[in-house]
Amino acid sequence: MQTIGEILRSEREKKGLSVKEIEIATSIRTVYITAIEEGNYGIIPGEVYLKGFIRNYANFLGLDGQQIVDLYRQSQNPTTVAEEMNKMDAPLKEKSMKKPNTTLSSKWLAIGVVALCVAGGAWWLQNNSSSSQEPKIDKKVQQPSPVIPSQGVKEQVSIPTTPVSIKPVVIIAKYTDQCWTSVTADNKIIYEGTPQAGETLTWEAEQNITIKAGNADGIDIVYNGQSLGKLGTKGEVLVKTFALSR
């Protein structure tokens, strides 16, 4: 079975990409990319960083990043899932072995039913005897006074509307193909992922927006309402900045 590093290296070589090109596109240092491909995880600073690097590397290559991370986790501790399942099943097994004692409950239930029957019979006899002794009295039926419905009060509820704030730099990305994308707005990363064909994303900034794309042909760009067409060519790894014109 291939290791995580072998899967990633094989996919990278199929696409004809060098380790340096992966570093430029994903911002993962070359030394960490090489370490992942060789399975030398010890030089990467922490498990959180390692899983993040594996996920971003796999997404950039067009693989399922979360699935690759799950494979890595299983390769590190394959028995964890089985142990957790045994811990969850243990209380259920112990509970099923205990048989409830229903004898006492059944006895009290029978006593309660008999008591209800006796009380119900006494009530029926009392009501019949009292009703036979009551004299017949003509009772005038009082007609209820008509209810005049009050005039409905119309209430007007004003819903305040909040104007949508549109920043000076607005990018609309319409995806026609799967493409790993990283977006930086005003020097701050605001998005990183692999949208699928048919998705549309919008980003705003005060000064500039930089887009890193692993398949530039898969994105149609609209910049401040103006359609610019494709970001690049098929399979092209491209970094492009859109800045506020002065």
C-alpha positions in Angstrom: 0.0 0.0 0.0 1.3 3.5 -0.9 2.2 5.9 1.9 0.8 9.4 2.1 4.0 10.8 0.8 4.1 8.4 -2.2 0.5 9.2 -3.1 1.3 13.0 -3.1 4.7 12.6 -4.9 3.1 10.4 -7.6 0.3 12.9 -8.3 2.8 15.8 -8.4 5.0 14.0 -10.9 1.9 13.2 -13.0 1.1 16.9 -13.3 4.8 17.7 -14.1 5.2 20.0 -11.1 8.4 20.6 -9.2 8.6 20.9 -5.4 9.5 24.6 -5.9 6.3 25.2 -7.9 4.3 23.6 -5.1 6.0 25.9 -2.6 5.1 29.0 -4.7 1.4 28.0 -5.1 0.7 26.8 -1.6 3.2 28.8 0.5 4.4 25.5 2.1 8.2 25.5 2.4 10.2 23.1 0.2 11.8 21.4 3.2 8.3 20.5 4.6 7.0 19.3 1.2 10.0 17.0 0.9 9.6 15.7 4.4 5.9 14.8 3.8 6.8 13.0 0.6 9.6 11.0 2.4 7.4 10.4 5.5 9.9 12.3 7.7 7.2 14.0 9.8 9.5 14.8 12.7 10.9 18.0 11.3 7.5 19.6 10.9 6.6 21.8 13.8 3.6 20.2 15.3 0.7 17.9 14.3 -1.6 20.7 13.5 0.8 22.2 11.0 1.5 18.7 9.5 -2.2 18.0 8.9 -2.8 21.5 7.4 0.2 21.0 5.0 -1.0 17.6 3.9 -4.6 18.9 3.3 -3.5 22.0 1.3 -0.9 20.0 -0.7 -3.5 17.4 -1.6 -6.2 20.0 -2.4 -3.8 21.8 -4.7 -3.1 18.6 -6.6 -6.8 18.1 -7.1 -7.2 15.3 -4.5 -9.6 15.2 -1.5 -7.5 16.9 1.2 -9.7 15.6 4.1 -9.6 12.1 2.8 -5.8 12.2 2.6 -5.6 13.6 6.2 -7.9 10.7 7.4 -5.5 8.2 5.7 -2.6 9.8 7.5 -4.4 9.6 10.8 -5.2 5.9 10.3 -1.6 5.1 9.3 -0.3 6.7 12.5 -2.7 4.9 14.9 -4.9 2.2 13.1 -6.2 0.7 16.3 -7.6 3.9 17.8 -11.1 3.5 16.2 -11.5 -0.1 17.3 -10.5 0.8 20.9 -13.0 3.7 21.0 -15.8 1.4 19.7 -15.1 -1.2 22.4 -15.2 1.5 25.1 -18.6 2.7 23.8 -20.0 -0.9 23.7 -18.9 -1.9 27.2 -21.6 0.1 29.2 -24.3 -1.2 26.8 -23.3 -4.8 27.3 -23.2 -4.3 31.1 -26.6 -2.8 31.1 -28.1 -5.5 29.0 -26.9 -8.2 31.5 -28.9 -6.6 34.3 -32.5 -7.9 34.3 -35.0 -5.6 35.9 -37.0 -7.0 38.8 -40.6 -6.6 37.6 -42.4 -8.8 40.3 -42.9 -6.0 42.8 -44.0 -3.5 40.2 -46.6 -5.9 38.8 -48.0 -6.5 42.3 -48.5 -2.8 43.0 -50.0 -2.2 39.6 -52.6 -4.9 40.3 -53.5 -3.3 43.6 -53.9 0.1 42.0 -56.3 -1.3 39.3 -58.5 -2.9 42.0 -58.6 0.3 44.0 -59.6 2.3 41.0 -62.4 -0.1 40.2 -63.8 0.1 43.7 -63.7 3.9 43.8 -65.4 4.1 40.4 -68.2 1.8 41.5 -68.9 3.8 44.6 -69.0 7.1 42.6 -71.5 5.7 40.1 -73.8 4.5 42.9 -73.7 7.8 44.7 -74.4 9.8 41.5 -77.4 7.6 40.6 -79.0 7.8 44.0 -78.6 11.6 44.3 -80.0 12.2 40.8 -83.1 10.2 41.5 -83.9 12.3 44.6 -83.5 15.7 43.0 -86.8 17.5 42.1 -87.4 18.6 38.6 -86.9 22.4 38.3 -87.7 24.5 35.3 -84.7 26.4 34.4 -84.7 29.4 32.2 -82.1 29.3 29.6 -80.3 32.6 29.6 -79.3 33.6 26.1 -75.8 34.9 25.9 -75.5 38.5 24.8 -74.1 38.9 21.3 -70.5 39.8 21.2 -69.6 42.7 19.0 -66.2 42.3 17.6 -63.9 45.2 18.2 -62.5 46.9 15.2 -59.1 45.5 14.4 -56.2 47.7 15.0 -53.7 47.7 12.1 -50.1 47.8 13.3 -47.3 48.8 11.0 -43.9 47.4 11.7 -41.0 49.1 10.1 -38.1 46.9 9.3 -34.8 48.9 9.2 -32.7 48.1 6.3 -28.9 48.1 6.5 -27.1 49.3 3.4 -24.7 46.8 2.0 -21.2 48.1 2.2 -19.2 47.5 -1.0 -15.5 48.1 -0.7 -13.4 49.7 -3.5 -11.9 46.4 -4.8 -14.5 43.7 -5.6 -13.7 40.4 -7.4 -16.3 37.9 -8.5 -14.8 34.5 -9.4 -17.0 32.1 -11.5 -15.6 28.6 -11.5 -16.0 26.5 -14.7 -13.6 23.8 -13.5 -12.1 22.5 -10.2 -9.3 24.8 -9.1 -7.3 25.2 -5.9 -7.5 28.8 -4.8 -5.9 31.0 -2.2 -7.1 34.7 -1.8 -5.3 37.5 0.1 -7.2 40.8 0.7 -5.2 43.7 2.0 -2.3 41.4 3.0 -4.6 39.0 4.9 -5.6 35.5 3.8 -9.4 35.4 3.6 -10.0 32.2 1.6 -8.2 28.9 0.8 -9.9 25.9 -0.8 -10.8 24.0 -4.0 -14.2 25.2 -5.4 -16.0 23.0 -7.9 -17.3 23.8 -11.3 -20.5 26.0 -11.1 -19.5 27.8 -7.8 -19.3 31.6 -7.7 -17.3 33.4 -4.9 -17.0 37.1 -4.2 -14.2 38.9 -2.3 -13.8 42.6 -1.3 -10.9 44.7 -0.1 -9.9 48.3 0.6 -6.6 48.3 -1.4 -5.8 45.0 -3.2 -6.7 41.4 -3.7 -4.2 38.7 -4.7 -5.4 35.3 -6.2 -3.3 32.2 -6.3 -4.8 29.5 -8.6 -3.7 26.0 -9.4 -5.7 25.8 -12.6 -6.1 29.4 -13.9 -8.3 28.3 -16.9 -11.0 27.2 -14.4 -11.9 30.7 -13.2 -13.7 33.6 -15.0 -12.9 36.9 -13.3 -15.2 40.0 -12.9 -13.2 42.9 -11.5 -15.3 45.9 -10.2 -18.1 45.0 -12.6 -15.9 44.5 -15.6 -15.6 40.9 -17.0 -11.9 40.0 -17.6 -12.5 36.4 -18.9 -10.3 33.5 -17.9 -7.7 34.1 -15.3 -5.1 32.0 -17.3 -4.6 28.8 -19.2 -5.5 25.2 -18.5 -3.3 23.7 -15.7 -1.4 27.0 -15.2 -0.3 27.9 -11.7 -0.9 31.7 -11.5 -0.6 34.5 -9.0 -2.4 37.7 -9.9 -3.0 40.9 -7.9 -5.9 43.3 -8.5 -5.3 46.7 -6.9 -7.2 49.9 -6.4 -6.4 52.3 -9.3 -5.5 55.8 -8.2 
